[in-house]
Amino acid sequence: MMDEAVAPDLSGSIGALSAAVLGAAMDMAGLGVMVTDAALDPPGPAIRYVNARCEAMTGYDAAELIGHTPRILQGPETDRAELDRLLRELKERQHFIGATTNYRHNGEPFLMQWIILPIRGADGAVTHWLSIQRDSTGHGVPAEALQLRTAELLGTVRAIGARTLMGTESAAFGDRLAALGRTQGLPIEDARLEAMLRDALHPFAVNGQVTLEGPEVALPRGVAEPLALALHELASNAARHGALATQTGRLFVSWRIQGAGVSRRLLIDWRESGVHLPEEAGRHKGYGRAVIEEALAFALGGETQLGFEADGLACRIALPLAE
């Protein structure tokens, strides 16, 4: 049983953390990440995000998992008593640590240890569940060791990019998961930059306000997801405060490939104009800006230059895209 005193606490901090950043951190640690809706009773909870390690561990592509429940991984040897305990613990204590047999896509059983923690909204209510998973087949680790390792990793990730859920950030978290989910739901050959840009801008753009210009670029898994999140943040900001919030605003996005081989990079220029900027523009560093400036650097080794010019925001993103 998990010790109440040392349970990793996500309330008010990790809830606003980019799922892409957390997923990348856990990938490097060999741990799977899954985010689901809050509803526990059937037909829920629905899976909204998984990281690359979770895909490798289960044998399912993200597109095959998103929208389903974690029950897709269960089978004859899954411990029903452990699942009953999971449901009880989440309803009563809102966190869980345990282990049971799950099944990969090919039907092979494996021993999974996992911790489930709450993601909370501004009012303190649970909006999603964060599941951190380890394939312990043949080399199980004590529950206390998994708990300690997870707590340490969460502390590290908090230090890099955690932001408190405040006000509209509660609803925005669901939008961020949706942006990631749409990208993961694409066949790998369809994870193309122009399609991602159009997807990010579609809810906000007005005819004639947006110009996109650049060559066809296919993005590999692992690059597409964090970039989709950054583009979502840029588009949302433009709709709230920038070029897409006013009829006179214009947005020009161009991209190109620079270099070749191990030096190959994708350069994206996001330029807004026709915007009246208040004097304090650029002073506040909210969660969206942290995603753009920090998440891409952490998850992908990218570089971001974000600033405010006389009539709008300008952002340049440079991402390694080695062949």
ABEGO torsion letter per residue (X at the ends): XBBAAABBBABGAAAABBAAAAAAAAAAAGBBBBBBBABABOAOBBBABBBAAAAAAAGBBAAAABGBBAAAABBAABBAAAAAAAAAAAAAAGBBBBBBBBBBAAGBBBBBBBBBBBBBBAAGBBABBBBBBBBABGBBBBAAAAAAAAAAAAAAAAAAABBBBBEAAAAAAAAAAAAAAAAAABBAAABBAAAAAAAAAAAABBBGABBBBEBBBBBBBGAAAAAAAAAAAAAAAAAAABAAABAABBBBBBBBBBEBEAABBBBBBBBBBGBBBBAABGABBBAAAAAAAAAAAAAAGBBBBBBBBAAEBBBBBBBBBBX
